[in-house]
Amino acid sequence: MGLTLSEKIIREHIVSGDEEKGSDIGIKMDQTLTQDATGTMAYLQFEAMGLDRVKTELSVSFIDHNTLQSDFKNADDHRYLQSIARRYGITLSKAGNGICHQVMLERFARPGKTLIGSDSHTPTAGGVASLAIGAGGLDVAVSMGGGAFGLKYPKIMGVHLKGELPDWVSGKDVILEVLRRLDVKGGRGFILEYFGPGIKSLSVPDRATITNMGTETGATTSIFPSDEITRQFLKAQGREDQWIELKADDDAAYDTVMEIDLSSLEPMVAKPHSPGAVVTLKELLGMKVDQVCVGSCTNSSYRDLMVVAQIMKGKKVHQDVSATVSPGSRAIVKMITKNGALADIVGAGFRMLENACGPCIGMGLAPNTGAISVRTFNRNFEGRSGTKDAQVYLVSPEIAAYTAIKGEFADPREIGQMHMIDEPEVYDYDDSLIVYPLPPDEAGKVEILRGPNIKPLPDFQPLSPELNGEVLIKVGDNITTDHIMPAGAKILPLRSNVPAISEFVFSQVDNTFPQRALEKKGGFVIGGDNYGQGSSREHAALAPKYLGVKAVIVKSFARIHRANLINFGIPPLTFNDPSDYDKIEKGDQLKLEVGDLKGELIIEVVNKGSKIKLVHDLSDRELETIRLGGTLNYTKSQLS
C-alpha cells in the first residue's frame, strides 16, 4: 500500500511515537513563523527557556498585525521583535513587507518542509506542498528550541479534484464548497490533501487560498502536491533550486475521500457569523451592501488583485459603498503599480490600505452600525470586524469587485468572458525589508530592547490535586477564540502584557467575567461543542489561566485551543455524556478531585448534590505537562 503525500512528509520528520492514526507523535519542525500579535509572547517564552539561539533551519518573525501605531505600545513591540531576531538568529520581515502568510509563500515556504506558525492560517504554505501547521506561540517557541511538536497522528482526507473552474469561479469558491460540506468542525482530526487531475488547473495562489481557509474546517492542515505549477511559481520567485516533485503514491489509501468536480462549481458566499454558513451567490443577489474589503492572507495575491483590476477598469465603486484593498506583499504592490492595475483600482474608487492584515484582524475599517460588509477574508465571526451588529459575508475577489460596482450582491458571470490572468514569469521581489540573522558571535552581543508595556511572564504553579470553585461562565457551541480573547485595535497592543489583556477575557460574551474571576479566585468554564475554534491565539488560554480558571469542561474542543490549554496547565476535560452539559449552570459550585488525572474523574456539583463523570484523551506527556503547571515548566524540567 502506497503513502499519501502527508504521510511521506510525516515519515521524514517523525521523532517519537508510532505511525498509527490517532496515536501521539512528535515531529521535527524545519521552519517556524510568528507574527507580531502572537510573536512577542512566543519570544518571551523562548527567552524563558534560556537557550542561546534558535535550532531550526529557518525561523521568520513577521510584523503585519499590529501596524497601527496610535501610541508607543506597538512601536515598542516592533523594536523588541527586531532586537530578539538579531539576538537569536531569526529572520525578520519588517512592517510594510507584507502579510506573513503571503510573504512566507512567496519567499520562504518549501516543498516537503515542516512549518509551525503561531497563527492558525499557517497552512497557507500547503499551497507549495509544505506541511504547515498552526499552533500556539508556546509550541512554536519549543520548536525554535529544537523540541518536537506533539500532536495526534491525523487521518488523511483526500479531496479529489477533477474538471476545470468556470469563468469567474476561483479557489475561494472551492474552499467554500469544502466548508459547505464539512462546516467548521468536519475537518477535525484530518489533514485535507488535494489530488486528482483538477489540481493542474489551479495556480499556487488559488491553492494557497484553499489551504489557508481549510483551517476553518478544524483540519490539522491542508496540502497540495508539488508539481510543475509549483516549480514555475518558485522559479518566478528566484527559488527554482528549492523545488522538488512531491505527490502521493498512485496506490495511496486515504481514510476518506471527497469528490469535487470543479467545472460544476458556482460562486459561493459564507453568511454571518460563520465560515461554514455557505450558500450559493444566487440566494443573495440584490441584497444591498455597505462595505467591500479585498485582501487578507486568503485573497491578497497578485492574481486576486489583477482580477479586481480587470473588473474595475473603467468602472466606479457604487456611491453607497466604501471599498478597500489590502495587498498581500510589497512585491505585489510594486507589480500592480508598474502594470497599471493599481491605477484601475484606485481610479474606480477603492481605498488602498497598507499591505498588512488590517481589517481582517479588526485593525481599523470597522463597518457602520448594522452594515452589510462583503469581504474576501477567512473569518466572519460576530464582532470580529469591530462592529458587533455588522453582518459580514465572505466571498471571492470576483464577487467582491462586481458587488462594489453594483452596490448589491451581484454575479460577476454577468460580465461575460473572463480574460485569463497568468502567473508572472518573474515576481518583482525586493527583500530590502527583510533583516537576516547575525552570525552567532555578533548576535550574542545584542541587547534586547523592551518597552514598558512588555511584562514578564506570569509564574504558574503545578496543578492542585483538588479543584474547587464556581462556574464562572457557561457558553454554547462553536465558541471562538475571538469570543474568549477578542482582537482589534484596542486589545492587540496588549499582547505582551498579560495582566492588562486579561481584563478583556470573554468581554464579547460577559464583560463582568474578568472581575468576577479575580474576586472569586478563579473557577470553571463550561462550554459546548467545538470550543475554542478559530485563531491560534494562545492568550485565549493564557489570560484565563492568569484569572484563575482551573479547568475547562466542554462537549468537545478545537485542536489548537485544546493544545493551548494544556500549554498553560489548564485541564481540558469533556463530559462523558454530552447531555450532562445541561446539568451544570453558571454559579454552581464544583469540586473535582483530579489526583494524577489518570483515574476516574467525577465532578461534584456541590450546591445540587449531584455528580457528573468527566473524561479526557490526554497523553502521558500532556498529563505531565498539566501536572507541572504548563509547557514552560515541563520544558525546563526536560532541559534540566
C-alpha positions in Angstrom: 0.0 0.0 0.0 1.4 3.4 -1.0 1.7 6.5 1.1 -0.2 9.8 0.8 1.9 13.0 0.5 1.2 13.9 4.1 2.3 10.5 5.3 5.6 10.8 3.3 6.4 14.2 4.9 5.5 13.0 8.4 7.6 9.9 8.0 10.6 12.0 7.1 10.1 14.2 10.3 8.7 11.9 13.0 10.9 11.7 16.0 8.6 9.9 18.5 5.5 7.8 18.5 4.1 5.3 16.1 2.7 5.9 12.6 -0.8 5.0 13.6 -3.8 7.2 13.1 -4.8 8.8 16.4 -1.6 7.9 18.3 0.6 10.6 19.9 3.6 11.5 17.8 6.3 14.2 17.8 7.6 15.7 14.6 10.6 17.8 13.9 9.8 21.3 12.6 12.2 22.7 9.9 10.7 26.2 9.9 8.8 28.5 12.2 6.6 31.5 11.6 5.5 34.2 14.1 3.6 37.5 13.7 3.6 40.5 15.9 0.3 39.8 17.6 1.5 36.4 18.8 5.2 36.8 18.4 6.0 39.0 21.4 4.7 36.4 23.8 6.3 33.5 21.8 9.7 35.2 22.1 9.2 36.0 25.8 8.6 32.2 26.2 11.6 31.4 24.1 13.8 33.7 26.3 12.5 31.9 29.4 14.0 28.6 28.1 17.5 30.0 28.5 18.7 29.0 25.0 21.3 30.9 23.1 20.0 30.6 19.5 17.1 29.0 17.5 17.8 25.5 16.3 15.5 25.4 13.3 16.6 25.6 9.6 14.7 28.9 9.4 12.6 31.0 11.8 10.9 34.1 10.5 9.3 36.9 12.6 6.8 38.9 10.7 5.4 42.4 11.6 2.0 42.6 9.9 -0.8 42.6 12.5 -0.2 45.4 15.0 0.9 48.0 12.5 -1.5 50.8 13.7 0.8 52.8 16.0 -1.6 55.0 17.9 0.7 55.1 20.9 4.1 53.6 21.9 2.9 50.0 22.5 3.1 48.6 19.0 6.2 50.5 18.1 7.9 49.2 21.3 6.8 45.6 20.4 8.3 46.0 16.9 11.6 47.2 18.4 11.6 44.3 20.8 11.0 41.8 17.9 13.8 43.3 15.9 16.3 43.0 18.8 15.1 39.4 19.5 15.6 38.5 15.9 19.2 39.9 15.9 20.0 38.2 19.2 18.6 34.7 18.5 19.3 34.1 14.8 15.8 34.8 13.4 14.9 36.4 10.1 12.7 39.5 10.4 10.1 40.7 7.9 9.6 44.3 8.8 6.3 46.2 8.8 5.5 47.1 5.2 6.9 44.0 3.7 3.6 42.2 3.7 1.2 39.8 5.3 3.0 36.9 6.9 1.4 34.0 5.0 1.6 35.7 1.6 5.3 36.6 2.2 6.0 33.1 3.6 4.5 31.6 0.5 6.5 33.8 -1.8 9.9 34.0 -0.2 10.4 31.1 2.3 8.0 28.1 2.2 9.5 25.0 0.5 8.0 21.7 -0.7 8.5 18.8 1.8 9.4 21.0 4.7 7.6 21.2 8.0 6.4 24.6 9.3 4.8 25.5 12.5 3.4 29.0 13.0 1.8 31.0 15.8 -1.1 31.8 13.5 -3.9 29.5 12.6 -3.6 30.2 8.9 -0.1 28.9 8.7 -1.4 26.1 6.4 -1.3 28.7 3.6 2.2 27.3 2.8 0.5 24.0 2.0 -0.1 25.6 -1.4 3.5 24.7 -2.2 3.5 21.3 -0.5 4.8 22.4 2.9 3.3 20.5 5.8 2.4 23.7 7.7 0.5 23.7 11.0 -0.9 26.5 13.1 -0.3 26.3 16.8 0.0 28.4 20.0 3.1 30.6 20.5 4.5 28.4 23.2 4.5 25.4 20.8 6.4 27.5 18.3 8.9 28.6 21.0 9.5 24.9 21.9 10.0 24.1 18.2 12.5 27.0 17.9 14.4 25.5 20.7 14.7 22.2 18.8 11.8 20.4 20.6 9.4 18.2 18.7 5.8 19.3 18.1 3.4 16.9 19.6 0.1 16.0 18.0 -2.1 13.1 17.4 -1.3 11.3 14.1 -4.0 12.8 11.8 -6.3 10.9 9.5 -5.9 11.9 5.8 -9.0 13.2 3.9 -8.3 13.1 0.2 -10.0 15.8 -1.8 -10.2 14.6 -5.3 -10.5 17.4 -7.8 -11.5 16.9 -11.5 -12.5 19.3 -14.2 -11.6 23.0 -14.5 -13.1 26.1 -12.9 -15.6 28.1 -15.0 -15.0 31.7 -15.7 -15.4 34.0 -12.6 -15.1 31.0 -10.2 -11.9 30.6 -8.2 -10.1 28.9 -5.4 -12.2 30.8 -2.8 -15.3 29.1 -4.2 -13.5 25.7 -4.0 -12.8 26.1 -0.3 -16.3 27.5 0.4 -17.7 24.3 -1.2 -15.5 22.2 1.1 -16.8 24.3 4.1 -20.4 23.9 2.8 -19.9 20.1 3.2 -17.7 19.9 6.3 -18.8 23.1 8.2 -16.5 24.4 10.9 -15.7 21.1 12.7 -15.9 18.4 10.0 -12.2 18.5 9.4 -11.1 17.9 13.0 -8.5 15.2 13.2 -7.8 15.3 9.5 -5.3 16.6 7.0 -7.0 17.7 3.9 -4.9 16.5 1.0 -5.8 17.6 -2.5 -5.1 15.4 -5.5 -6.5 14.5 -8.9 -6.4 15.9 -12.4 -8.2 19.1 -11.4 -5.2 20.4 -9.5 -3.4 21.1 -12.8 -5.9 24.0 -13.4 -5.2 25.7 -10.1 -2.4 28.3 -9.7 -0.3 28.4 -6.5 -2.3 31.4 -5.2 -5.5 29.5 -5.7 -4.1 26.5 -3.9 -2.9 28.7 -1.1 -6.3 30.3 -0.7 -7.7 26.8 -0.4 -5.1 25.6 2.2 -5.4 28.9 4.1 -9.1 28.5 4.7 -9.0 24.8 5.3 -8.2 25.9 8.8 -11.9 26.9 9.2 -13.0 23.3 8.9 -11.0 22.4 12.0 -8.4 20.4 10.0 -4.9 20.0 11.2 -3.6 21.4 7.9 -4.2 21.2 4.2 -1.7 20.4 1.4 -1.3 20.2 -2.4 1.3 18.2 -4.3 4.5 19.9 -5.6 4.3 19.7 -9.4 5.3 21.7 -12.5 3.0 24.6 -11.4 4.8 24.7 -8.1 8.1 24.8 -9.9 7.1 27.7 -12.1 5.9 29.7 -9.1 9.2 29.1 -7.2 11.1 29.9 -10.4 9.2 33.3 -10.6 10.4 33.9 -7.1 14.0 33.1 -7.9 13.8 29.9 -5.9 13.6 27.2 -8.5 16.6 25.4 -6.8 14.3 24.8 -3.8 11.7 22.8 -5.9 11.3 19.1 -5.6 8.5 17.0 -7.0 6.2 15.6 -4.3 3.0 13.7 -4.6 1.1 10.8 -3.1 1.8 7.3 -4.4 -0.6 6.1 -7.1 -1.9 3.4 -4.7 -2.1 5.7 -1.6 -5.1 4.9 0.6 -7.0 7.9 2.1 -9.1 7.5 5.2 -12.0 9.1 3.4 -12.3 10.9 0.0 -14.3 14.0 -1.0 -15.1 14.3 -4.7 -15.3 17.8 -6.3 -16.0 18.5 -9.9 -14.5 22.0 -10.4 -16.5 22.5 -13.6 -19.7 22.2 -11.6 -18.9 24.9 -9.1 -20.5 28.3 -9.0 -19.9 31.5 -7.0 -20.3 30.8 -3.2 -20.8 33.0 -0.1 -20.3 32.4 3.6 -23.1 34.1 5.6 -22.8 35.7 9.1 -21.5 34.6 11.5 -19.6 31.5 10.4 -17.3 30.5 7.6 -19.3 27.3 7.4 -22.6 29.0 6.7 -22.2 28.7 3.0 -24.8 29.3 0.3 -24.7 29.9 -3.4 -24.4 33.6 -4.5 -27.7 33.4 -6.3 -29.5 33.1 -2.9 -28.3 36.6 -2.0 -28.5 38.5 -5.3 -29.9 42.0 -4.9 -29.1 42.5 -1.2 -27.7 45.9 -0.7 -24.2 46.2 0.8 -22.3 49.0 2.6 -18.7 47.9 2.5 -16.5 45.8 0.3 -13.0 44.8 1.5 -10.5 42.9 -0.7 -7.3 41.4 0.9 -6.2 39.4 3.9 -3.9 36.4 3.8 -6.6 34.5 2.0 -7.1 36.7 -1.1 -4.4 39.3 -1.5 -2.2 37.7 -4.1 -1.1 39.2 -7.5 -3.8 37.0 -9.2 -6.5 38.3 -6.8 -5.8 41.9 -7.3 -5.4 41.6 -11.0 -8.9 40.1 -11.1 -10.2 43.1 -9.2 -8.4 45.5 -11.6 -9.9 43.7 -14.6 -13.4 44.1 -13.3 -13.0 47.7 -12.1 -11.2 49.0 -15.2 -13.3 51.9 -16.5 -15.9 51.4 -13.8 -16.7 53.1 -10.5 -17.5 51.9 -7.0 -21.1 52.4 -6.2 -21.7 55.7 -4.4 -23.2 53.9 -1.3 -20.3 51.6 -0.9 -17.0 52.0 0.9 -14.4 49.8 -0.8 -10.8 48.9 0.2 -7.9 46.8 -0.9 -5.1 45.4 1.3 -2.3 43.9 -0.9 -0.5 40.8 0.3 3.1 41.9 -0.2 5.3 44.7 -1.2 6.3 42.8 -4.3 2.6 42.7 -5.4 2.2 46.5 -4.7 5.2 47.2 -7.0 3.9 44.9 -9.7 0.4 46.3 -9.9 1.8 49.8 -9.8 4.1 49.2 -12.8 1.5 47.4 -14.9 -1.3 50.0 -14.3 -3.6 47.8 -12.3 -3.3 50.0 -9.3 -4.5 53.0 -11.3 -7.5 51.0 -12.4 -8.4 50.0 -8.8 -7.8 53.5 -7.3 -9.4 55.2 -10.2 -12.6 53.2 -9.6 -12.8 54.5 -6.1 -11.1 51.8 -3.9 -9.1 52.9 -1.0 -5.7 51.3 -0.9 -4.6 50.2 2.6 -1.3 49.1 3.9 -0.1 45.6 2.8 -0.9 44.2 6.2 -3.7 42.3 8.0 -5.7 45.4 8.7 -9.5 45.0 8.8 -9.3 41.2 8.8 -8.0 41.3 12.4 -10.2 44.2 13.4 -7.3 46.7 13.0 -9.4 49.5 11.5 -12.1 49.7 8.9 -14.9 48.7 11.3 -18.2 48.9 9.3 -21.0 51.3 10.1 -23.8 50.3 12.5 -25.8 47.3 11.2 -23.7 47.3 8.0 -23.6 44.6 5.3 -19.9 44.1 4.8 -18.6 41.9 1.9 -15.1 40.7 2.5 -12.6 38.3 0.8 -11.3 37.3 4.2 -11.4 34.0 6.0 -13.5 34.7 9.1 -16.7 36.5 9.8 -17.2 35.8 13.5 -19.6 38.2 15.3 -17.9 41.4 16.3 -14.5 40.5 14.7 -14.9 43.4 12.3 -15.0 45.8 15.2 -18.8 46.4 14.8 -20.8 43.9 16.9 -24.0 44.2 14.8 -22.3 44.2 11.4 -23.2 41.3 9.1 -20.0 40.1 7.4 -20.1 37.9 4.3 -17.1 36.0 2.9 -16.6 35.9 -0.9 -14.1 35.7 -3.7 -12.4 38.7 -5.2 -14.6 38.3 -8.3 -17.8 38.7 -6.3 -16.4 41.5 -4.2 -15.4 43.7 -7.1 -18.6 43.3 -9.1 -20.6 43.8 -6.0 -18.7 47.0 -5.2 -19.8 48.3 -8.6 -23.5 47.4 -8.3 -23.9 48.3 -4.6 -25.6 45.0 -4.0 -24.7 41.3 -4.2 -24.1 40.7 -7.9 -23.0 37.8 -10.1 -19.7 38.5 -11.9 -20.7 36.0 -14.6 -22.9 38.7 -16.0 -19.7 40.4 -17.3 -19.2 37.7 -19.9 -16.0 36.1 -20.8 -13.1 36.4 -18.3 -9.6 37.3 -19.5 -7.3 34.7 -18.1 -4.7 36.0 -15.6 -1.4 34.2 -15.8 1.1 34.0 -13.0 4.1 36.3 -13.6 7.1 34.7 -15.1 9.2 36.8 -12.6 7.9 38.4 -9.4 9.3 41.8 -8.7 10.5 40.7 -5.3 12.6 43.0 -3.1 13.9 41.7 0.1 15.2 45.1 1.4 12.6 45.0 4.3 13.9 41.5 5.3 16.6 41.6 8.0 18.6 38.4 8.0 20.3 36.9 11.1 23.6 37.9 12.5 26.4 35.4 12.9 26.4 33.8 16.4 29.5 35.7 17.7 27.8 39.1 16.8 24.3 38.0 17.9 25.5 37.3 21.4 26.3 41.0 22.0 22.9 42.3 21.0 20.8 44.0 23.7 17.1 43.0 24.0 15.0 46.2 23.9 11.8 46.2 26.0 9.2 48.9 26.3 7.2 49.5 29.5 4.2 47.5 28.1 6.2 44.3 27.8 5.7 42.5 31.1 7.4 39.3 32.4 5.6 36.0 32.0 3.4 35.0 35.0 4.8 32.1 37.0 2.2 29.3 37.1 2.3 26.7 39.8 1.8 22.9 39.5 -1.8 21.5 39.4 -3.5 21.2 42.7 -4.8 17.7 43.5 -8.2 19.1 44.3 -10.0 21.9 42.3 -12.8 23.9 43.9 -14.7 26.9 42.6 -17.7 28.4 40.9 -18.9 28.0 37.3 -17.8 31.5 36.1 -19.4 31.2 32.7 -21.4 28.8 30.6 -21.3 29.1 26.8 -22.7 27.2 23.8 -21.3 25.5 20.7 -18.6 26.8 18.3 -17.3 29.4 20.8 -14.4 31.0 19.0 -11.1 32.4 20.4 -12.5 35.8 19.3 -15.3 35.3 21.9 -12.7 34.3 24.6 -10.0 36.8 23.8 -11.0 39.4 21.3 -8.7 41.1 18.8 -8.9 44.6 17.4 -7.0 47.9 17.6 -7.8 48.4 21.4 -6.7 44.9 22.6 -4.0 43.7 20.2 -1.3 46.1 21.6 -1.6 44.4 25.0 -0.5 41.0 23.8 2.8 41.3 25.7 1.1 42.4 28.9 -0.9 39.5 30.4 -2.4 41.4 33.3 -3.7 44.1 31.0 -5.1 41.9 28.3 -6.8 39.6 30.8 -9.2 42.4 31.5 -10.9 41.6 28.2 -11.4 37.9 28.6 -15.0 37.0 27.4 -15.7 40.7 27.0 -17.8 39.8 23.9 -20.0 37.5 25.9 -19.9 38.7 29.5 -17.9 41.8 30.4 -18.1 41.1 34.1 -16.1 37.9 33.7 -12.6 39.2 34.5 -13.6 41.0 37.6 -15.7 38.1 38.9 -12.9 35.6 38.2 -10.4 37.6 40.2 -12.8 38.2 43.1 -13.7 34.5 43.3 -10.1 33.4 43.0 -10.8 31.6 39.7 -13.3 28.9 38.8 -14.6 26.8 35.9 -15.6 27.4 32.3 -18.4 25.2 30.8 -18.8 25.0 27.1 -20.5 23.1 24.2 -19.2 21.5 21.1 -16.1 22.7 19.2 -15.0 25.0 22.0 -12.1 27.4 21.0 -12.4 27.2 17.2 -10.7 29.9 15.1 -7.5 31.8 15.8 -4.4 30.1 17.3 -4.1 33.0 19.8 -2.7 31.4 23.0 -3.9 34.4 25.0 -7.4 32.7 24.9 -5.8 30.2 27.3 -3.0 32.2 28.9 -5.3 35.1 30.1 -8.0 32.8 31.6 -5.2 31.0 33.4 -4.0 34.3 34.8 -7.5 35.0 36.0 -7.6 31.6 37.9 -9.5 29.4 35.5 -9.0 25.9 37.0 -10.4 23.7 34.3 -12.5 24.0 31.1 -15.3 21.4 30.8 -17.0 21.1 27.4 -18.6 18.7 24.9 -15.6 18.9 22.6 -12.5 21.1 21.8 -11.0 22.6 18.7 -7.5 21.3 18.2 -5.3 24.3 18.7 -7.2 25.7 21.7 -7.1 22.3 23.4 -3.3 22.3 23.0 -3.0 25.9 24.3 -5.0 25.0 27.4 -2.5 22.2 28.1 0.4 24.5 27.4 -0.7 26.7 30.3 -1.7 23.9 32.7 -5.5 24.1 32.4 -7.1 20.6 32.2 -9.2 20.3 29.0 -12.0 18.0 30.1 -15.1 16.7 28.4 -18.4 15.3 29.5 -18.6 11.5 29.3 -22.3 12.0 28.4 -22.7 15.3 26.4 -26.3 15.6 27.8 -24.7 16.3 31.2 -23.9 19.8 29.9 -27.5 20.7 30.7 -27.0 19.7 34.4 -24.5 22.5 35.2 -25.3 26.2 35.3 -23.4 29.4 35.8 -22.9 30.0 39.6 -22.9 26.3 40.5 -20.2 25.3 43.0 -17.9 22.5 41.7 -15.5 20.2 43.4 -13.1 18.0 41.4 -10.6 15.5 42.8 -8.1 15.4 40.0 -5.3 13.4 41.6 -2.9 12.4 38.8 -5.7 12.8 36.2 -5.4 9.1 35.3 -8.2 7.7 37.4 -11.9 8.1 37.0 -12.9 11.8 37.1 -16.1 12.7 38.9 -17.0 16.3 39.4 -19.4 17.1 42.2 -22.0 19.9 41.8 -21.9 20.8 45.5 -24.9 23.0 45.6 -27.1 20.4 43.8 -25.7 17.3 45.5 -25.1 15.7 42.1 -22.1 14.1 40.4 -21.0 14.0 36.8 -18.5 11.8 35.0 -15.8 13.6 33.0 -13.2 12.2 30.6 -10.1 13.3 28.6 -7.8 12.0 25.9 -4.6 13.4 27.4 -1.4 11.6 26.5 1.2 10.8 29.2 3.3 13.8 28.1 0.2 16.1 28.2 -0.7 14.8 31.7 2.8 15.5 33.0 2.7 19.0 31.3 -0.6 19.9 33.1 0.6 18.5 36.5 3.8 20.6 36.3 1.8 23.8 35.5 2.3 24.0 31.8 4.7 23.5 28.9 7.3 26.0 30.1 7.7 24.2 33.4 7.7 20.9 31.5 10.4 22.0 29.1 12.6 23.3 31.9 12.3 20.0 33.6 13.3 18.2 30.5 16.3 20.5 29.8 17.5 20.1 33.4 
